[in-house]
Amino acid sequence: MNGSFYDSSFQDKLLNDNLNNQKNNVNDFFLVNLLLNNIGKKINIHIVLPTEERVVSGIIEEIGNDYLATSNPSDSEWQLIMFAYISYITFLEPINLL
């Protein structure tokens, strides 16, 4: 109605948030596919928790939309790690990119 009351900043914020979510979804999709193509590979997962940083070693067993499950054959321990805590992953053997 009256153009002086229209605030486009809200619409711009929604558009920017949507674009940022799409970028995150693409990155998450790439990460999940990369890990799915490398189930059974030995990895080191560098994680950052609120109180500490540490490295978890294991074999990729399962991957979900927001988590990674690994097993450690030396002590038969399984770990479920949320992607939100993963800083980066190093592969200890050649990886499959496709």
N, C-alpha and C positions, 0 to 999 in steps of 0.2 A: 504494500500500500504506500507507505511513506518511506522513501529511500533513505531518509536521514536516520531511521531507526534500525536499519539492516546492518548487522555486524557479521562480516564475512570471516572473521578470525576463527569462529567456531567451525565453520565449514572447512577452512584451510587446515585446522588442527585435525579434523576427522580424515581428510585426504592424506595428510602427512603420516598419521598413525597407521592408516591402511597401507601406505607404501612401505613403511618400516616393517609392518607385520609380514607383508609379502616377501621382503628381502630375508627376514628371519626364517620364514617357511621354506624358501629356496635353499638357504644354508642348512637347515635341519634336514631337508629332503636329501641333499647331497651327502651329508654325514651319515644318515641312516643307510643309504644305498652303498656307500663306501664300506661301512662296517658289515653290512649283509653279504657283500661280495668277498669278505675276508673272514668269515666264520672259521674258527679253528686255528687262527694265526696267533702267535705270541705277541703281546703288547705290553707297554708301560703306559699307564694312565696317570697323568699329572692332574691332581684335583686340588681345589681350593675350597676349604671349609671355613665357616665363620671364625674358628679358633686356630686353624692350622693349615699348612700345605703339606701334601705328601704324595708319594708315588706308589701306585698299586700295580703289581705285575700279575699277569694272568693270560688265559686263553679266551678269546671271544667265543661265547656260547650262544647267547641270545641277544637280540636287539629289538627294542620297542620304539614307539614314537618319541619317548622322552627318557629312556633308560638304556643301560648296557649291562648285561650280566656276564661275568667272567668266572672262570674256575682256575684254581691254583693246584696243579697236580701234585706238588710236593707235600701239601697238607690237606688235600681234598676239601678245601674251603671254597665256597662260592660267594661272590659279592655282587650286589645290585647297586649300580651307581647311576644317579640321575645326571642327565646331560648338563643341567644347570651348574653342577659342581665341577665339570670337566674343563680344565684349562686347555690342555692339548694331549694328543696321543702319539706315542712313538711306536712304530712297528719294529719288531725284532727279526723279521724275515720279510722277503719280498712281498709286495701287496698286489692285488688285482684291482686295477682302476676301473674296469668296465664290468 
